[in-house]
Structure formats: structure tokens, C-alpha cells
Amino acid sequence: MSVMRTHAPEVSGSRPPRVREQAREVLLLMAFSAAVSVGCALLLVLTHLASGSGR
């Protein structure tokens, strides 16, 4: 994860667009997590179908 700054934004001079970067990181993490979940579900379904047809 990213490191948070410990000083206030006023100290650095200007407010950086850090919120957008954090939102982008969170969205990427959510998309990756959803892709892994869908992949696991597909793998389970495929193994279930493969074991069912082998009987």
C-alpha cells in the first residue's frame, strides 16, 4: 500500500491531487479482486462440470 504523509497539506504549500490517485488505486484493487473471484468461480464450475461428465 502507499505511504501516507504525516504533515498537513498546508505545510507542503499546495494540495496535491492525492485523492484521485488513491481512488484509482482502490478501483484497480477492486477490479483485480473481482477478476480473481470470477476466475475462481469459473474454475469451480469447470471442475464441477468435468467431474460430472466423467461419471
mmCIF entry with sequence, helices, sheets and N, C-alpha, C, O atoms, coordinates in Angstrom:
data_MODEL
# 
_entry.id   MODEL 
# 
_entity.id                         1 
_entity.type                       polymer 
_entity.pdbx_number_of_molecules   1 
# 
_entity_poly.entity_id                      1 
_entity_poly.type                           'polypeptide(L)' 
_entity_poly.nstd_linkage                   no 
_entity_poly.nstd_monomer                   no 
_entity_poly.pdbx_seq_one_letter_code       MSVMRTHAPEVSGSRPPRVREQAREVLLLMAFSAAVSVGCALLLVLTHLASGSGR 
_entity_poly.pdbx_seq_one_letter_code_can   MSVMRTHAPEVSGSRPPRVREQAREVLLLMAFSAAVSVGCALLLVLTHLASGSGR 
_entity_poly.pdbx_strand_id                 A 
# 
loop_
_entity_poly_seq.entity_id 
_entity_poly_seq.num 
_entity_poly_seq.mon_id 
_entity_poly_seq.hetero 
1 1  MET n 
1 2  SER n 
1 3  VAL n 
1 4  MET n 
1 5  ARG n 
1 6  THR n 
1 7  HIS n 
1 8  ALA n 
1 9  PRO n 
1 10 GLU n 
1 11 VAL n 
1 12 SER n 
1 13 GLY n 
1 14 SER n 
1 15 ARG n 
1 16 PRO n 
1 17 PRO n 
1 18 ARG n 
1 19 VAL n 
1 20 ARG n 
1 21 GLU n 
1 22 GLN n 
1 23 ALA n 
1 24 ARG n 
1 25 GLU n 
1 26 VAL n 
1 27 LEU n 
1 28 LEU n 
1 29 LEU n 
1 30 MET n 
1 31 ALA n 
1 32 PHE n 
1 33 SER n 
1 34 ALA n 
1 35 ALA n 
1 36 VAL n 
1 37 SER n 
1 38 VAL n 
1 39 GLY n 
1 40 CYS n 
1 41 ALA n 
1 42 LEU n 
1 43 LEU n 
1 44 LEU n 
1 45 VAL n 
1 46 LEU n 
1 47 THR n 
1 48 HIS n 
1 49 LEU n 
1 50 ALA n 
1 51 SER n 
1 52 GLY n 
1 53 SER n 
1 54 GLY n 
1 55 ARG n 
# 
_struct_asym.id          A 
_struct_asym.entity_id   1 
# 
loop_
_struct_conf.conf_type_id 
_struct_conf.id 
_struct_conf.pdbx_PDB_helix_id 
_struct_conf.beg_label_comp_id 
_struct_conf.beg_label_asym_id 
_struct_conf.beg_label_seq_id 
_struct_conf.pdbx_beg_PDB_ins_code 
_struct_conf.end_label_comp_id 
_struct_conf.end_label_asym_id 
_struct_conf.end_label_seq_id 
_struct_conf.pdbx_end_PDB_ins_code 
_struct_conf.beg_auth_comp_id 
_struct_conf.beg_auth_asym_id 
_struct_conf.beg_auth_seq_id 
_struct_conf.end_auth_comp_id 
_struct_conf.end_auth_asym_id 
_struct_conf.end_auth_seq_id 
_struct_conf.pdbx_PDB_helix_class 
_struct_conf.details 
_struct_conf.pdbx_PDB_helix_length 
HELX_P HELX_P1 AA1 PRO A 9  ? SER A 12 ? PRO A 9  SER A 12 1 ? 4  
HELX_P HELX_P2 AA2 ARG A 18 ? SER A 53 ? ARG A 18 SER A 53 1 ? 36 
# 
_struct_conf_type.id          HELX_P 
_struct_conf_type.criteria    ? 
_struct_conf_type.reference   ? 
# 
loop_
_atom_site.group_PDB 
_atom_site.id 
_atom_site.type_symbol 
_atom_site.label_atom_id 
_atom_site.label_alt_id 
_atom_site.label_comp_id 
_atom_site.label_asym_id 
_atom_site.label_entity_id 
_atom_site.label_seq_id 
_atom_site.pdbx_PDB_ins_code 
_atom_site.Cartn_x 
_atom_site.Cartn_y 
_atom_site.Cartn_z 
_atom_site.occupancy 
_atom_site.B_iso_or_equiv 
_atom_site.pdbx_formal_charge 
_atom_site.auth_seq_id 
_atom_site.auth_comp_id 
_atom_site.auth_asym_id 
_atom_site.auth_atom_id 
_atom_site.pdbx_PDB_model_num 
ATOM 1   N N  . MET A 1 1  ? 0.844   -1.186  0.000   1.00 0.00 ? 1  MET A N  1 
ATOM 2   C CA . MET A 1 1  ? 0.000   0.000   0.000   1.00 0.00 ? 1  MET A CA 1 
ATOM 3   C C  . MET A 1 1  ? 0.883   1.241   0.000   1.00 0.00 ? 1  MET A C  1 
ATOM 4   O O  . MET A 1 1  ? 2.089   1.157   0.229   1.00 0.00 ? 1  MET A O  1 
ATOM 5   N N  . SER A 1 2  ? 0.273   2.385   -0.257  1.00 0.00 ? 2  SER A N  1 
ATOM 6   C CA . SER A 1 2  ? 1.036   3.614   -0.326  1.00 0.00 ? 2  SER A CA 1 
ATOM 7   C C  . SER A 1 2  ? 1.255   4.201   1.064   1.00 0.00 ? 2  SER A C  1 
ATOM 8   O O  . SER A 1 2  ? 0.501   3.929   1.998   1.00 0.00 ? 2  SER A O  1 
ATOM 9   N N  . VAL A 1 3  ? 2.283   4.995   1.176   1.00 0.00 ? 3  VAL A N  1 
ATOM 10  C CA . VAL A 1 3  ? 2.623   5.616   2.456   1.00 0.00 ? 3  VAL A CA 1 
ATOM 11  C C  . VAL A 1 3  ? 1.883   6.933   2.576   1.00 0.00 ? 3  VAL A C  1 
ATOM 12  O O  . VAL A 1 3  ? 1.888   7.743   1.649   1.00 0.00 ? 3  VAL A O  1 
ATOM 13  N N  . MET A 1 4  ? 1.252   7.146   3.709   1.00 0.00 ? 4  MET A N  1 
ATOM 14  C CA . MET A 1 4  ? 0.519   8.389   3.948   1.00 0.00 ? 4  MET A CA 1 
ATOM 15  C C  . MET A 1 4  ? 1.473   9.447   4.503   1.00 0.00 ? 4  MET A C  1 
ATOM 16  O O  . MET A 1 4  ? 2.402   9.129   5.246   1.00 0.00 ? 4  MET A O  1 
ATOM 17  N N  . ARG A 1 5  ? 1.234   10.694  4.138   1.00 0.00 ? 5  ARG A N  1 
ATOM 18  C CA . ARG A 1 5  ? 2.057   11.771  4.673   1.00 0.00 ? 5  ARG A CA 1 
ATOM 19  C C  . ARG A 1 5  ? 1.598   12.126  6.076   1.00 0.00 ? 5  ARG A C  1 
ATOM 20  O O  . ARG A 1 5  ? 0.408   12.060  6.386   1.00 0.00 ? 5  ARG A O  1 
ATOM 21  N N  . THR A 1 6  ? 2.547   12.504  6.921   1.00 0.00 ? 6  THR A N  1 
ATOM 22  C CA . THR A 1 6  ? 2.204   12.814  8.309   1.00 0.00 ? 6  THR A CA 1 
ATOM 23  C C  . THR A 1 6  ? 1.971   14.294  8.532   1.00 0.00 ? 6  THR A C  1 
ATOM 24  O O  . THR A 1 6  ? 1.405   14.673  9.557   1.00 0.00 ? 6  THR A O  1 
ATOM 25  N N  . HIS A 1 7  ? 2.396   15.157  7.591   1.00 0.00 ? 7  HIS A N  1 
ATOM 26  C CA . HIS A 1 7  ? 2.190   16.590  7.787   1.00 0.00 ? 7  HIS A CA 1 
ATOM 27  C C  . HIS A 1 7  ? 0.950   17.061  7.047   1.00 0.00 ? 7  HIS A C  1 
ATOM 28  O O  . HIS A 1 7  ? 0.480   16.418  6.109   1.00 0.00 ? 7  HIS A O  1 
ATOM 29  N N  . ALA A 1 8  ? 0.432   18.195  7.491   1.00 0.00 ? 8  ALA A N  1 
ATOM 30  C CA . ALA A 1 8  ? -0.797  18.738  6.905   1.00 0.00 ? 8  ALA A CA 1 
ATOM 31  C C  . ALA A 1 8  ? -0.525  19.241  5.492   1.00 0.00 ? 8  ALA A C  1 
ATOM 32  O O  . ALA A 1 8  ? 0.615   19.573  5.166   1.00 0.00 ? 8  ALA A O  1 
ATOM 33  N N  . PRO A 1 9  ? -1.562  19.303  4.642   1.00 0.00 ? 9  PRO A N  1 
ATOM 34  C CA . PRO A 1 9  ? -1.361  19.792  3.262   1.00 0.00 ? 9  PRO A CA 1 
ATOM 35  C C  . PRO A 1 9  ? -0.889  21.238  3.201   1.00 0.00 ? 9  PRO A C  1 
ATOM 36  O O  . PRO A 1 9  ? -0.208  21.622  2.251   1.00 0.00 ? 9  PRO A O  1 
ATOM 37  N N  . GLU A 1 10 ? -1.242  22.052  4.206   1.00 0.00 ? 10 GLU A N  1 
ATOM 38  C CA . GLU A 1 10 ? -0.830  23.458  4.181   1.00 0.00 ? 10 GLU A CA 1 
ATOM 39  C C  . GLU A 1 10 ? 0.684   23.579  4.284   1.00 0.00 ? 10 GLU A C  1 
ATOM 40  O O  . GLU A 1 10 ? 1.274   24.525  3.760   1.00 0.00 ? 10 GLU A O  1 
ATOM 41  N N  . VAL A 1 11 ? 1.312   22.620  4.959   1.00 0.00 ? 11 VAL A N  1 
ATOM 42  C CA . VAL A 1 11 ? 2.757   22.676  5.163   1.00 0.00 ? 11 VAL A CA 1 
ATOM 43  C C  . VAL A 1 11 ? 3.486   22.477  3.838   1.00 0.00 ? 11 VAL A C  1 
ATOM 44  O O  . VAL A 1 11 ? 4.513   23.113  3.600   1.00 0.00 ? 11 VAL A O  1 
ATOM 45  N N  . SER A 1 12 ? 2.983   21.626  2.995   1.00 0.00 ? 12 SER A N  1 
ATOM 46  C CA . SER A 1 12 ? 3.655   21.331  1.733   1.00 0.00 ? 12 SER A CA 1 
ATOM 47  C C  . SER A 1 12 ? 3.483   22.449  0.712   1.00 0.00 ? 12 SER A C  1 
ATOM 48  O O  . SER A 1 12 ? 4.178   22.458  -0.304  1.00 0.00 ? 12 SER A O  1 
ATOM 49  N N  . GLY A 1 13 ? 2.589   23.377  0.950   1.00 0.00 ? 13 GLY A N  1 
ATOM 50  C CA . GLY A 1 13 ? 2.439   24.512  0.042   1.00 0.00 ? 13 GLY A CA 1 
ATOM 51  C C  . GLY A 1 13 ? 1.149   24.458  -0.751  1.00 0.00 ? 13 GLY A C  1 
ATOM 52  O O  . GLY A 1 13 ? 0.399   25.433  -0.756  1.00 0.00 ? 13 GLY A O  1 
ATOM 53  N N  . SER A 1 14 ? 0.870   23.367  -1.412  1.00 0.00 ? 14 SER A N  1 
ATOM 54  C CA . SER A 1 14 ? -0.370  23.252  -2.182  1.00 0.00 ? 14 SER A CA 1 
ATOM 55  C C  . SER A 1 14 ? -0.969  21.879  -1.956  1.00 0.00 ? 14 SER A C  1 
ATOM 56  O O  . SER A 1 14 ? -0.282  20.943  -1.547  1.00 0.00 ? 14 SER A O  1 
ATOM 57  N N  . ARG A 1 15 ? -2.246  21.774  -2.225  1.00 0.00 ? 15 ARG A N  1 
ATOM 58  C CA . ARG A 1 15 ? -2.928  20.489  -2.033  1.00 0.00 ? 15 ARG A CA 1 
ATOM 59  C C  . ARG A 1 15 ? -2.734  19.621  -3.259  1.00 0.00 ? 15 ARG A C  1 
ATOM 60  O O  . ARG A 1 15 ? -3.243  19.951  -4.330  1.00 0.00 ? 15 ARG A O  1 
ATOM 61  N N  . PRO A 1 16 ? -2.021  18.537  -3.132  1.00 0.00 ? 16 PRO A N  1 
ATOM 62  C CA . PRO A 1 16 ? -1.824  17.667  -4.303  1.00 0.00 ? 16 PRO A CA 1 
ATOM 63  C C  . PRO A 1 16 ? -3.085  16.856  -4.602  1.00 0.00 ? 16 PRO A C  1 
ATOM 64  O O  . PRO A 1 16 ? -3.890  16.609  -3.704  1.00 0.00 ? 16 PRO A O  1 
ATOM 65  N N  . PRO A 1 17 ? -3.261  16.445  -5.848  1.00 0.00 ? 17 PRO A N  1 
ATOM 66  C CA . PRO A 1 17 ? -4.443  15.630  -6.200  1.00 0.00 ? 17 PRO A CA 1 
ATOM 67  C C  . PRO A 1 17 ? -4.267  14.185  -5.760  1.00 0.00 ? 17 PRO A C  1 
ATOM 68  O O  . PRO A 1 17 ? -4.375  13.263  -6.570  1.00 0.00 ? 17 PRO A O  1 
ATOM 69  N N  . ARG A 1 18 ? -3.997  13.990  -4.470  1.00 0.00 ? 18 ARG A N  1 
ATOM 70  C CA . ARG A 1 18 ? -3.729  12.657  -3.944  1.00 0.00 ? 18 ARG A CA 1 
ATOM 71  C C  . ARG A 1 18 ? -4.999  11.822  -3.885  1.00 0.00 ? 18 ARG A C  1 
ATOM 72  O O  . ARG A 1 18 ? -4.934  10.597  -3.979  1.00 0.00 ? 18 ARG A O  1 
ATOM 73  N N  . VAL A 1 19 ? -6.154  12.464  -3.731  1.00 0.00 ? 19 VAL A N  1 
ATOM 74  C CA . VAL A 1 19 ? -7.412  11.722  -3.601  1.00 0.00 ? 19 VAL A CA 1 
ATOM 75  C C  . VAL A 1 19 ? -7.697  10.937  -4.870  1.00 0.00 ? 19 VAL A C  1 
ATOM 76  O O  . VAL A 1 19 ? -8.173  9.803   -4.813  1.00 0.00 ? 19 VAL A O  1 
ATOM 77  N N  . ARG A 1 20 ? -7.405  11.541  -6.015  1.00 0.00 ? 20 ARG A N  1 
ATOM 78  C CA . ARG A 1 20 ? -7.625  10.836  -7.282  1.00 0.00 ? 20 ARG A CA 1 
ATOM 79  C C  . ARG A 1 20 ? -6.730  9.627   -7.409  1.00 0.00 ? 20 ARG A C  1 
ATOM 80  O O  . ARG A 1 20 ? -7.163  8.570   -7.868  1.00 0.00 ? 20 ARG A O  1 
ATOM 81  N N  . GLU A 1 21 ? -5.476  9.778   -7.001  1.00 0.00 ? 21 GLU A N  1 
ATOM 82  C CA . GLU A 1 21 ? -4.552  8.643   -7.073  1.00 0.00 ? 21 GLU A CA 1 
ATOM 83  C C  . GLU A 1 21 ? -5.017  7.517   -6.160  1.00 0.00 ? 21 GLU A C  1 
ATOM 84  O O  . GLU A 1 21 ? -4.968  6.346   -6.538  1.00 0.00 ? 21 GLU A O  1 
ATOM 85  N N  . GLN A 1 22 ? -5.470  7.868   -4.958  1.00 0.00 ? 22 GLN A N  1 
ATOM 86  C CA . GLN A 1 22 ? -5.957  6.842   -4.035  1.00 0.00 ? 22 GLN A CA 1 
ATOM 87  C C  . GLN A 1 22 ? -7.207  6.172   -4.588  1.00 0.00 ? 22 GLN A C  1 
ATOM 88  O O  . GLN A 1 22 ? -7.360  4.955   -4.479  1.00 0.00 ? 22 GLN A O  1 
ATOM 89  N N  . ALA A 1 23 ? -8.102  6.959   -5.182  1.00 0.00 ? 23 ALA A N  1 
ATOM 90  C CA . ALA A 1 23 ? -9.318  6.383   -5.760  1.00 0.00 ? 23 ALA A CA 1 
ATOM 91  C C  . ALA A 1 23 ? -8.960  5.435   -6.903  1.00 0.00 ? 23 ALA A C  1 
ATOM 92  O O  . ALA A 1 23 ? -9.575  4.380   -7.055  1.00 0.00 ? 23 ALA A O  1 
ATOM 93  N N  . ARG A 1 24 ? -7.966  5.813   -7.705  1.00 0.00 ? 24 ARG A N  1 
ATOM 94  C CA . ARG A 1 24 ? -7.550  4.953   -8.802  1.00 0.00 ? 24 ARG A CA 1 
ATOM 95  C C  . ARG A 1 24 ? -6.955  3.654   -8.279  1.00 0.00 ? 24 ARG A C  1 
ATOM 96  O O  . ARG A 1 24 ? -7.227  2.580   -8.816  1.00 0.00 ? 24 ARG A O  1 
ATOM 97  N N  . GLU A 1 25 ? -6.141  3.752   -7.225  1.00 0.00 ? 25 GLU A N  1 
ATOM 98  C CA . GLU A 1 25 ? -5.558  2.549   -6.628  1.00 0.00 ? 25 GLU A CA 1 
ATOM 99  C C  . GLU A 1 25 ? -6.640  1.636   -6.069  1.00 0.00 ? 25 GLU A C  1 
ATOM 100 O O  . GLU A 1 25 ? -6.575  0.416   -6.224  1.00 0.00 ? 25 GLU A O  1 
ATOM 101 N N  . VAL A 1 26 ? -7.635  2.231   -5.418  1.00 0.00 ? 26 VAL A N  1 
ATOM 102 C CA . VAL A 1 26 ? -8.718  1.434   -4.835  1.00 0.00 ? 26 VAL A CA 1 
ATOM 103 C C  . VAL A 1 26 ? -9.523  0.755   -5.934  1.00 0.00 ? 26 VAL A C  1 
ATOM 104 O O  . VAL A 1 26 ? -9.880  -0.416  -5.809  1.00 0.00 ? 26 VAL A O  1 
ATOM 105 N N  . LEU A 1 27 ? -9.811  1.482   -7.011  1.00 0.00 ? 27 LEU A N  1 
ATOM 106 C CA . LEU A 1 27 ? -10.564 0.885   -8.116  1.00 0.00 ? 27 LEU A CA 1 
ATOM 107 C C  . LEU A 1 27 ? -9.783  -0.250  -8.775  1.00 0.00 ? 27 LEU A C  1 
ATOM 108 O O  . LEU A 1 27 ? -10.358 -1.277  -9.134  1.00 0.00 ? 27 LEU A O  1 
ATOM 109 N N  . LEU A 1 28 ? -8.480  -0.063  -8.931  1.00 0.00 ? 28 LEU A N  1 
ATOM 110 C CA . LEU A 1 28 ? -7.665  -1.139  -9.505  1.00 0.00 ? 28 LEU A CA 1 
ATOM 111 C C  . LEU A 1 28 ? -7.660  -2.358  -8.597  1.00 0.00 ? 28 LEU A C  1 
ATOM 112 O O  . LEU A 1 28 ? -7.739  -3.493  -9.069  1.00 0.00 ? 28 LEU A O  1 
ATOM 113 N N  . LEU A 1 29 ? -7.566  -2.123  -7.297  1.00 0.00 ? 29 LEU A N  1 
ATOM 114 C CA . LEU A 1 29 ? -7.580  -3.240  -6.359  1.00 0.00 ? 29 LEU A CA 1 
ATOM 115 C C  . LEU A 1 29 ? -8.920  -3.962  -6.383  1.00 0.00 ? 29 LEU A C  1 
ATOM 116 O O  . LEU A 1 29 ? -8.967  -5.191  -6.332  1.00 0.00 ? 29 LEU A O  1 
ATOM 117 N N  . MET A 1 30 ? -10.013 -3.198  -6.462  1.00 0.00 ? 30 MET A N  1 
ATOM 118 C CA . MET A 1 30 ? -11.343 -3.813  -6.523  1.00 0.00 ? 30 MET A CA 1 
ATOM 119 C C  . MET A 1 30 ? -11.520 -4.594  -7.819  1.00 0.00 ? 30 MET A C  1 
ATOM 120 O O  . MET A 1 30 ? -12.095 -5.683  -7.813  1.00 0.00 ? 30 MET A O  1 
ATOM 121 N N  . ALA A 1 31 ? -11.034 -4.050  -8.925  1.00 0.00 ? 31 ALA A N  1 
ATOM 122 C CA . ALA A 1 31 ? -11.149 -4.754  -10.204 1.00 0.00 ? 31 ALA A CA 1 
ATOM 123 C C  . ALA A 1 31 ? -10.332 -6.043  -10.188 1.00 0.00 ? 31 ALA A C  1 
ATOM 124 O O  . ALA A 1 31 ? -10.782 -7.075  -10.687 1.00 0.00 ? 31 ALA A O  1 
ATOM 125 N N  . PHE A 1 32 ? -9.136  -5.982  -9.616  1.00 0.00 ? 32 PHE A N  1 
ATOM 126 C CA . PHE A 1 32 ? -8.306  -7.180  -9.519  1.00 0.00 ? 32 PHE A CA 1 
ATOM 127 C C  . PHE A 1 32 ? -8.975  -8.229  -8.640  1.00 0.00 ? 32 PHE A C  1 
ATOM 128 O O  . PHE A 1 32 ? -8.983  -9.415  -8.970  1.00 0.00 ? 32 PHE A O  1 
ATOM 129 N N  . SER A 1 33 ? -9.535  -7.784  -7.519  1.00 0.00 ? 33 SER A N  1 
ATOM 130 C CA . SER A 1 33 ? -10.208 -8.707  -6.605  1.00 0.00 ? 33 SER A CA 1 
ATOM 131 C C  . SER A 1 33 ? -11.421 -9.350  -7.278  1.00 0.00 ? 33 SER A C  1 
ATOM 132 O O  . SER A 1 33 ? -11.659 -10.548 -7.123  1.00 0.00 ? 33 SER A O  1 
ATOM 133 N N  . ALA A 1 34 ? -12.179 -8.557  -8.021  1.00 0.00 ? 34 ALA A N  1 
ATOM 134 C CA . ALA A 1 34 ? -13.342 -9.100  -8.722  1.00 0.00 ? 34 ALA A CA 1 
ATOM 135 C C  . ALA A 1 34 ? -12.908 -10.100 -9.792  1.00 0.00 ? 34 ALA A C  1 
ATOM 136 O O  . ALA A 1 34 ? -13.551 -11.133 -9.978  1.00 0.00 ? 34 ALA A O  1 
ATOM 137 N N  . ALA A 1 35 ? -11.820 -9.792  -10.491 1.00 0.00 ? 35 ALA A N  1 
ATOM 138 C CA . ALA A 1 35 ? -11.331 -10.709 -11.522 1.00 0.00 ? 35 ALA A CA 1 
ATOM 139 C C  . ALA A 1 35 ? -10.879 -12.029 -10.909 1.00 0.00 ? 35 ALA A C  1 
ATOM 140 O O  . ALA A 1 35 ? -11.132 -13.093 -11.474 1.00 0.00 ? 35 ALA A O  1 
ATOM 141 N N  . VAL A 1 36 ? -10.218 -11.969 -9.767  1.00 0.00 ? 36 VAL A N  1 
ATOM 142 C CA . VAL A 1 36 ? -9.787  -13.199 -9.096  1.00 0.00 ? 36 VAL A CA 1 
ATOM 143 C C  . VAL A 1 36 ? -10.999 -14.000 -8.647  1.00 0.00 ? 36 VAL A C  1 
ATOM 144 O O  . VAL A 1 36 ? -11.021 -15.223 -8.780  1.00 0.00 ? 36 VAL A O  1 
ATOM 145 N N  . SER A 1 37 ? -12.011 -13.312 -8.113  1.00 0.00 ? 37 SER A N  1 
ATOM 146 C CA . SER A 1 37 ? -13.219 -14.009 -7.660  1.00 0.00 ? 37 SER A CA 1 
ATOM 147 C C  . SER A 1 37 ? -13.937 -14.691 -8.820  1.00 0.00 ? 37 SER A C  1 
ATOM 148 O O  . SER A 1 37 ? -14.361 -15.841 -8.704  1.00 0.00 ? 37 SER A O  1 
ATOM 149 N N  . VAL A 1 38 ? -14.071 -13.984 -9.931  1.00 0.00 ? 38 VAL A N  1 
ATOM 150 C CA . VAL A 1 38 ? -14.731 -14.566 -11.100 1.00 0.00 ? 38 VAL A CA 1 
ATOM 151 C C  . VAL A 1 38 ? -13.914 -15.738 -11.635 1.00 0.00 ? 38 VAL A C  1 
ATOM 152 O O  . VAL A 1 38 ? -14.476 -16.758 -12.034 1.00 0.00 ? 38 VAL A O  1 
ATOM 153 N N  . GLY A 1 39 ? -12.599 -15.594 -11.644 1.00 0.00 ? 39 GLY A N  1 
ATOM 154 C CA . GLY A 1 39 ? -11.749 -16.688 -12.098 1.00 0.00 ? 39 GLY A CA 1 
ATOM 155 C C  . GLY A 1 39 ? -11.894 -17.928 -11.230 1.00 0.00 ? 39 GLY A C  1 
ATOM 156 O O  . GLY A 1 39 ? -11.954 -19.046 -11.741 1.00 0.00 ? 39 GLY A O  1 
ATOM 157 N N  . CYS A 1 40 ? -11.950 -17.732 -9.919  1.00 0.00 ? 40 CYS A N  1 
ATOM 158 C CA . CYS A 1 40 ? -12.132 -18.879 -9.011  1.00 0.00 ? 40 CYS A CA 1 
ATOM 159 C C  . CYS A 1 40 ? -13.497 -19.528 -9.217  1.00 0.00 ? 40 CYS A C  1 
ATOM 160 O O  . CYS A 1 40 ? -13.612 -20.754 -9.216  1.00 0.00 ? 40 CYS A O  1 
ATOM 161 N N  . ALA A 1 41 ? -14.522 -18.712 -9.391  1.00 0.00 ? 41 ALA A N  1 
ATOM 162 C CA . ALA A 1 41 ? -15.860 -19.262 -9.613  1.00 0.00 ? 41 ALA A CA 1 
ATOM 163 C C  . ALA A 1 41 ? -15.899 -20.061 -10.915 1.00 0.00 ? 41 ALA A C  1 
ATOM 164 O O  . ALA A 1 41 ? -16.477 -21.147 -10.960 1.00 0.00 ? 41 ALA A O  1 
ATOM 165 N N  . LEU A 1 42 ? -15.292 -19.534 -11.964 1.00 0.00 ? 42 LEU A N  1 
ATOM 166 C CA . LEU A 1 42 ? -15.246 -20.263 -13.234 1.00 0.00 ? 42 LEU A CA 1 
ATOM 167 C C  . LEU A 1 42 ? -14.481 -21.574 -13.096 1.00 0.00 ? 42 LEU A C  1 
ATOM 168 O O  . LEU A 1 42 ? -14.887 -22.597 -13.647 1.00 0.00 ? 42 LEU A O  1 
ATOM 169 N N  . LEU A 1 43 ? -13.379 -21.538 -12.363 1.00 0.00 ? 43 LEU A N  1 
ATOM 170 C CA . LEU A 1 43 ? -12.605 -22.755 -12.149 1.00 0.00 ? 43 LEU A CA 1 
ATOM 171 C C  . LEU A 1 43 ? -13.422 -23.797 -11.400 1.00 0.00 ? 43 LEU A C  1 
ATOM 172 O O  . LEU A 1 43 ? -13.376 -24.980 -11.737 1.00 0.00 ? 43 LEU A O  1 
ATOM 173 N N  . LEU A 1 44 ? -14.165 -23.370 -10.390 1.00 0.00 ? 44 LEU A N  1 
ATOM 174 C CA . LEU A 1 44 ? -15.016 -24.301 -9.649  1.00 0.00 ? 44 LEU A CA 1 
ATOM 175 C C  . LEU A 1 44 ? -16.094 -24.902 -10.540 1.00 0.00 ? 44 LEU A C  1 
ATOM 176 O O  . LEU A 1 44 ? -16.350 -26.105 -10.489 1.00 0.00 ? 44 LEU A O  1 
ATOM 177 N N  . VAL A 1 45 ? -16.726 -24.062 -11.358 1.00 0.00 ? 45 VAL A N  1 
ATOM 178 C CA . VAL A 1 45 ? -17.775 -24.555 -12.250 1.00 0.00 ? 45 VAL A CA 1 
ATOM 179 C C  . VAL A 1 45 ? -17.194 -25.535 -13.263 1.00 0.00 ? 45 VAL A C  1 
ATOM 180 O O  . VAL A 1 45 ? -17.776 -26.588 -13.524 1.00 0.00 ? 45 VAL A O  1 
ATOM 181 N N  . LEU A 1 46 ? -16.044 -25.185 -13.829 1.00 0.00 ? 46 LEU A N  1 
ATOM 182 C CA . LEU A 1 46 ? -15.431 -26.076 -14.820 1.00 0.00 ? 46 LEU A CA 1 
ATOM 183 C C  . LEU A 1 46 ? -15.023 -27.410 -14.211 1.00 0.00 ? 46 LEU A C  1 
ATOM 184 O O  . LEU A 1 46 ? -15.222 -28.455 -14.831 1.00 0.00 ? 46 LEU A O  1 
ATOM 185 N N  . THR A 1 47 ? -14.458 -27.392 -13.010 1.00 0.00 ? 47 THR A N  1 
ATOM 186 C CA . THR A 1 47 ? -14.082 -28.662 -12.380 1.00 0.00 ? 47 THR A CA 1 
ATOM 187 C C  . THR A 1 47 ? -15.317 -29.471 -12.012 1.00 0.00 ? 47 THR A C  1 
ATOM 188 O O  . THR A 1 47 ? -15.301 -30.701 -12.071 1.00 0.00 ? 47 THR A O  1 
ATOM 189 N N  . HIS A 1 48 ? -16.386 -28.781 -11.631 1.00 0.00 ? 48 HIS A N  1 
ATOM 190 C CA . HIS A 1 48 ? -17.626 -29.491 -11.310 1.00 0.00 ? 48 HIS A CA 1 
ATOM 191 C C  . HIS A 1 48 ? -18.204 -30.149 -12.563 1.00 0.00 ? 48 HIS A C  1 
ATOM 192 O O  . HIS A 1 48 ? -18.630 -31.303 -12.530 1.00 0.00 ? 48 HIS A O  1 
ATOM 193 N N  . LEU A 1 49 ? -18.212 -29.404 -13.661 1.00 0.00 ? 49 LEU A N  1 
ATOM 194 C CA . LEU A 1 49 ? -18.727 -29.964 -14.911 1.00 0.00 ? 49 LEU A CA 1 
ATOM 195 C C  . LEU A 1 49 ? -17.837 -31.100 -15.410 1.00 0.00 ? 49 LEU A C  1 
ATOM 196 O O  . LEU A 1 49 ? -18.339 -32.099 -15.928 1.00 0.00 ? 49 LEU A O  1 
ATOM 197 N N  . ALA A 1 50 ? -16.536 -30.957 -15.261 1.00 0.00 ? 50 ALA A N  1 
ATOM 198 C CA . ALA A 1 50 ? -15.619 -32.000 -15.724 1.00 0.00 ? 50 ALA A CA 1 
ATOM 199 C C  . ALA A 1 50 ? -15.776 -33.270 -14.892 1.00 0.00 ? 50 ALA A C  1 
ATOM 200 O O  . ALA A 1 50 ? -15.728 -34.375 -15.432 1.00 0.00 ? 50 ALA A O  1 
ATOM 201 N N  . SER A 1 51 ? -15.962 -33.121 -13.594 1.00 0.00 ? 51 SER A N  1 
ATOM 202 C CA . SER A 1 51 ? -16.114 -34.312 -12.757 1.00 0.00 ? 51 SER A CA 1 
ATOM 203 C C  . SER A 1 51 ? -17.493 -34.945 -12.954 1.00 0.00 ? 51 SER A C  1 
ATOM 204 O O  . SER A 1 51 ? -17.647 -36.156 -12.798 1.00 0.00 ? 51 SER A O  1 
ATOM 205 N N  . GLY A 1 52 ? -18.488 -34.136 -13.295 1.00 0.00 ? 52 GLY A N  1 
ATOM 206 C CA . GLY A 1 52 ? -19.828 -34.670 -13.533 1.00 0.00 ? 52 GLY A CA 1 
ATOM 207 C C  . GLY A 1 52 ? -19.919 -35.426 -14.834 1.00 0.00 ? 52 GLY A C  1 
ATOM 208 O O  . GLY A 1 52 ? -20.647 -36.415 -14.922 1.00 0.00 ? 52 GLY A O  1 
ATOM 209 N N  . SER A 1 53 ? -19.191 -34.981 -15.856 1.00 0.00 ? 53 SER A N  1 
ATOM 210 C CA . SER A 1 53 ? -19.266 -35.656 -17.154 1.00 0.00 ? 53 SER A CA 1 
ATOM 211 C C  . SER A 1 53 ? -18.393 -36.908 -17.188 1.00 0.00 ? 53 SER A C  1 
ATOM 212 O O  . SER A 1 53 ? -18.553 -37.746 -18.076 1.00 0.00 ? 53 SER A O  1 
ATOM 213 N N  . GLY A 1 54 ? -17.473 -37.046 -16.233 1.00 0.00 ? 54 GLY A N  1 
ATOM 214 C CA . GLY A 1 54 ? -16.588 -38.200 -16.220 1.00 0.00 ? 54 GLY A CA 1 
ATOM 215 C C  . GLY A 1 54 ? -17.210 -39.435 -15.602 1.00 0.00 ? 54 GLY A C  1 
ATOM 216 O O  . GLY A 1 54 ? -16.616 -40.512 -15.651 1.00 0.00 ? 54 GLY A O  1 
ATOM 217 N N  . ARG A 1 55 ? -18.377 -39.305 -15.030 1.00 0.00 ? 55 ARG A N  1 
ATOM 218 C CA . ARG A 1 55 ? -19.003 -40.455 -14.358 1.00 0.00 ? 55 ARG A CA 1 
ATOM 219 C C  . ARG A 1 55 ? -19.589 -41.451 -15.312 1.00 0.00 ? 55 ARG A C  1 
ATOM 220 O O  . ARG A 1 55 ? -20.145 -42.463 -14.885 1.00 0.00 ? 55 ARG A O  1 
# 
